[in-house]
């Protein structure tokens, strides 16, 4: 980690030595002397990194070295900024003279400091050289196309899961008081994974009304736990409320509900953990949670059997280690994957290594990730025979994790340990983390690789080596999120020491060696301004929560060494001028950008700028075009914005521009985008303001090969300027993107047909067309080979999704890759294809139809999920031809009195059926449901009079039935007695049925008495 920092400083020193201004100002000789001293230190750094795990003195020496390196880097940064500003001025200029004197004194002081550090290294007998270096082969191995590890298969936990599920569904279900079931085991043994398996089990899910998960960790805060409960259920943040109000709201939410709660990773209070669990605070929390109904349950995972004794109401479940065979299965899926050959000699060594895992799946996983990039037998033997296996298990750091860390390259070490700035269980975003690495100088560009590409490779390798887990990709945006296991987080915290600090109520001890701080606002308020003066070089100040603050706090640090600042805009007093070293600035706000407009141009080093949730801001500061190093400009949730800033095209380094708004004023035309090498997401709004065809052509989208998502909008929220315009068809035809584009959105386009270039977008996976009222022709969509998702909304004149004729009379496959199709508000849509073929939509699985009254659908046997809102009679008749359906939702019809005969007959795979808002429906088909049906919901069918007896002869798997607001129903059929698998029956808003189902006395009580869970009101 220190080695990576030194590498960055060496590069900056070399740059300074070669700088003409350094020679003139007399700094060059001082810098050369300092470079020599750093060379002497650098040759022993790698050995020191290894030995710090066992030698406290070396760890302290390394921290002193890191602190000094940070200060030196600040001096070099200051020199770079000031020398650029003074370039061209006379050497006799008073400002120039003062700067030379000041920077000379700083070099003198820091050189003395490094001389002392170099002398102290001789006490430790450190060895010169080593084996871990930045390897060029890594660039080839972890190219950007490397796929992300899928969620690993869980081994050896079937019996554990079965036992806990059985407890929840039987013993706990009959308990009058909530049951607390402790899951106890060593760190890394899989307690959380086991709890997740139980939590997501289908039988468990339908047994409870609501479920919520809280990661507790070392701080057992009643307020935070209850706020998590509220947020899980309502999505509302209540942390600013008084505890009494929070407790009352939780009780209201849980009242009468059977709930399942998971309290994950609970620690007991002791000398080291002042804020851990105690009997007193558990009693207080328990009293709030006692309002749930019969059968409510709490799962608690912990490493401490004392926690189980305090909280548990039953015998704890102790999770044992995996067998060697099970550990081997975990190890090999990471070490070999699917593509790597399991060579016999590797298998033999690997099975020896596995014996050292102690049955811990996390250790097996980490070791597998470590071995994945090792292709020589001697490299496998090096790990098997490492002396690190014999170190005492201090600080709860597993030997397997130590090994995985030790064999990381310096850059990987630096990037990994920085993650300690995030609290445990934080869901991190991959792109944001890479931007933070960039801003702190942990990664830099390489030959033929941009710095973002290097960050991508670093993240991929840390992921492959199992330092990251719970990888998720957003289905729409493809944004990637991830977490770190608690023990991996412990490792990062142990290695980084005081360098990365999470400022919270339990930890406000800022030290000289603190360089990266994350915080929440209440804690920041409690810190005095003097506390920040201890810090020599504060690089990161990162707000974990960005909402709920509306005033400035005087304790906000004014540190000009900051590289990263993420904060609510209201916390900035009036200016950004003191933050000239910033590389990353992320601002949230609810009003305007008035405070920063006059000073943002001073941030000449800024690389990443993000504006989020400025709901009252209409334009960005004009001076933003001065930020020549800016690479990423992200604008999110700023819906009132009608103008950016002039001359965006001057930002020659820009790689991301999430929004561009076209206006007629100078500096706001499309030509501003001409030379920008943009990637990621780009939304172009105000296309009605394009003044000429040449303006549209010069935007040069076709050469922007890194663009992944493009939105073209003629948005009505943007002010349009009077003047000559060209047609929408001409504009969109000139805006042809590169064929690499993956996602395309077209909004409020008023042309008659789609652009011809649609047909060449061979990589397109998602297409969204919205508000294109005049469009009558959709051609070539069916031939796009990669298209998986289509969303068509509010298109009044479209008759067919694709109106292409067969080419030379030969029918091809239509929509060969399409998986999801949503049609919303297409009043004149008649068919999906003008000419329907035998091979069409072979992979379509999700089909949503909303307000398409004329649509006649073809037979689509691949569809698994069908949602129809606004059902016409013809479409209802065709449903029987959707043979593969597992889920069917039918909503809204004001005319149908009975469903077509045989509508459900062929749906042999149907598991979920919903019939809702059929206002005149009087009867259902008098034929059995299929055997596979599990869930049935009949909702707001007020004229429905009965449920035919024959319906209930078929289903043997039916688990839940919901009958809601069906006032016409007079009784339940006798067939309900046969529904032996039924677990939950809900009847709501059916006054006659409610009376007939009263316990013991109702006329239909005997038909439903066998059902375990009845919700009738």
Secondary structure, 3 states (H helix, E strand, C coil): CHHHHHHHHHHHHHHHHCCHHHHHHCCHHHHHHHHHHHHHHHCCHHHHHHHCCCCHHHHHHHHHHHHHHHHHHHHHHHHHHHHHHHCCCCCCCHHHHHHHHHHHHHHHHHHHHHHHHHHHHHHHCCCCCCCCCCCHHHHHHCCCCCCCCCCCCCCCCHHHHHHHHHHHHCCCCCCCCCEEEEEECCCCCCHHHHHHHHHCCHHHHHHCCEEEEEEEECCCCHHHHHHHHHHHHHCCCCCCCCHHHHHHHHHHHHCCCCEEEEEEEECECCCCCCCCECHHHHHHHHHHHCCCCCCCEEEEEECCHHHHHHHCCCCCEECCCCCHHHHHHHHHHHHCCCCCCCCHHHHHHHHHHHHHHCCCHHHHHHHHHHHCCCCCHHHHHHHHCCHHHHCCCHHHCCHHHHHHHHCCCHHHHHHHHHHHHCCCCCCEEHHHHHHHHHHCCCCCCECCECHHHHHHHHHHHHHHCCCCEEEEECCCCCCEEEECCHHHHHHHHHHHHHHEEEEECCECCCCCCCCEEEECHHHHHHCCHHHHHHCCCCCEEEECCCCCCCCCCCCCCCCCCCCEEEEEHHHCCCCCCCCCCCCEEEEECCCCCHHHHCCHHHCCCCCEEEEECCCCCCECCHHHHHCCCCCEEEEECCCCCCECCCCHHHCCCCCEECEEECCCCCCCCHHHHCCCCCEEEEEEECHHHCCCHHHHHCCCHHHCCEEEEEEEECCCCCCCCCCCCCCHHHHHHHCCCCCCCCEEEEECCCCCECCHHHHHCCCCCEEEEECCCCCCECCCHHHCCCCCEEEEECCCCCCEEECCCCECCECCCECCCCCEEEEECCCCCCEEECCCCCCECCCCCEEEEECCCCCCCCCCCCCCEEEEECCCHHHHHHHHHCCCCCEEEEEEECCCCECCCCCCCCCCCCCEEEEEEECCCCECCCCCCCCCCCEEEEECCCCCCCCCHHHHHCCCCCCEEEEECCCCCCCCCHHHHHCCCCCEEEEECCHHHHHHCCCCCCCCHHHHCCCCEEEEC
